[in-house]
Amino acid sequence: MSIYEIGSQKIVTLSELGGKEIVNLNNGGRLGVIADSDLLIDEKTGKIHSLLVPDNRSQFKLFGEKKEIDIPWNTIRKIGNDMIIIELDY
């Protein structure tokens, strides 16, 4: 994985995030994979606000109802080779 630095910011390309598992540091729970997720991006600044991960915990989905977990970008603690560690109380 390549991490680029621009000033004091570290940048990872979107294609390198694909396929990584999202794991919550607080409870060890697996929340999903980046490939199945959407990004909520500020159109003016281009900054990522959050990840929208499909909530697969519900066994009963009515008529294609789609629920998502909103993971704020500032909860990401580490981006590794295989997973993204977040810290989220949920």
Helices and strands as residue ranges (DSSP letters): E 3-6, E 9-12, H 14-17, E 21-24, E 30-33, G 34-36, E 38-41, E 48-54, E 68-72, G 73-75, E 76-79, E 83-86
